[in-house]
Amino acid sequence: MSSNNAVSHGKPMVGISACTRQLGIHPFHVAGHKYIAGVVQGSDVLPVIIPSLGEGLDVKATLARLDGLLLTGSYSMVQPHLYGANSSVDPSEYDLGRDATTLPLIREAIASGVPILAICRGFQEMNVAFGGTLHQRLHEVGGYQEHREDKEQTIDQQYAVAHPVAIQPGGVLASLVDGESAMVNSLHTQGVDRLGDGLRVEACAEDGLVEAFSVEGAPAFSLAVQWHPEWKVAEHPFYHAIFTAFGDACRRRAQENNRG
């Protein structure tokens, strides 16, 4: 899909991170429907999937043709050695191709002014990309509330709002919501241990866990959230405001580059 398509459709083009999956005997690059639907409905952009090719992907050339980057959630986890830790989970829960692709994408996107919205695993990837560390099994650390979903529930129950987050004043999220808190869903096993260098806390859960951050001094929109605002985005004003702000930033980039 070329940048000419973005021009002809009058919409900015947003790259969506892909996971690697073995389906039958063949490897695939996949992205969840809810993320694609989220940027279409909430940001009004043209989505394109970025394959997890690692060093086989020309990061600069890819980002030069994009107006935004969406980092999706995933069942896989960031490899602990990337943040100086030993593994405490089954190696099958990692996605080496995705890690090798998204971390360079994040660093280059920030440097080149590409707007970023990072969700769940994407939030964790961004923290690691900036030198931060993660709790691999948050529920085993102690001192935190249960942040995992109940897998016995229906999908609508799993993605229902679960707890409030305190919005930090003066940040990206504070400009998108009225009041000092908002309700969010909660479906994650990992969480921030040490926040990465140059990252600004945007929201915290009641137990003190960082639930959102932005990049200080970033030249464009940069927001990472631990929850899932893509879920039924049109039905949640707070979630929709996040995607609208991201879409607006992508449109500004498209206009600056004569693509919109």
C-alpha positions, 0 to 999 in steps of 0.5 A: 500500500503506497502513500499515494493511497493515503492521498487518494483516500484523503486519510493519513496512513497508520502502521499497526504492529503485527505479531508472528503466529504459526497457523498450521505449518505456515508462519503468519504476521497477524494483527487483531481486528479490534485494533484495526477497527479502533483506528478506523472508527476512533481515529478515521485513518487508513490502517496498514499492517507492519510485518514483524521482520526484525532486521529485514524491515527498513525502519526508516523507510517504513516510517517515512511513508507512515503518518502514525504508529499503533502498537497493539496488545498481544498474548505474547510478552517482551523478552526479559533479557531486553531489560536485563532480567531472567525469564520466569515464563515459558519461552513459547510466550515470547515473540522474538520477531515482534520484539526485534521489530517494534523496539527499533520502530519506537525509537525511530518514530519518536526521533522522526516525529511520527505520532505513537499510540501504544496499547498493553504490550505496546505500552510495555514495549515502549517502556523497555525501548526507553530503558525501563523494566517490567514485572513479568508476573504482577500478581506474584509481586505482592502489593498490587490489585488483581489486574488480570482478566477472569478467563471464565467470563465472557469477552464483554465482561473481561473488557468491561471497566474494572478500576479507576486511574488517577490522571496526572495534571498537565499531561496528554490525558489531562487534556482529554478528560474532564476530572481527575480520574477515569474508569478503564478495563484491565487485562494484563499480567505484566506491568511497569517495574521501573519507568524508562528514561524520559517517560512522563507518568500520565495515569496510575491505578489505585495501587500505584501501578503506572497505567499510562505514560508519554514521552517528555519532549517528543515532537509529536503525540506519544501516549502509551496506555496499559488498558485497552481503549480500542475495545468498543471505542465508539461507546466510551467517550474517554477511549474515543478521545484518546483515538481522536487525539491520535488521529488528529496528530496523524492528520497533522503529520500527513499535512506537513508531508503533503499526504493529506 
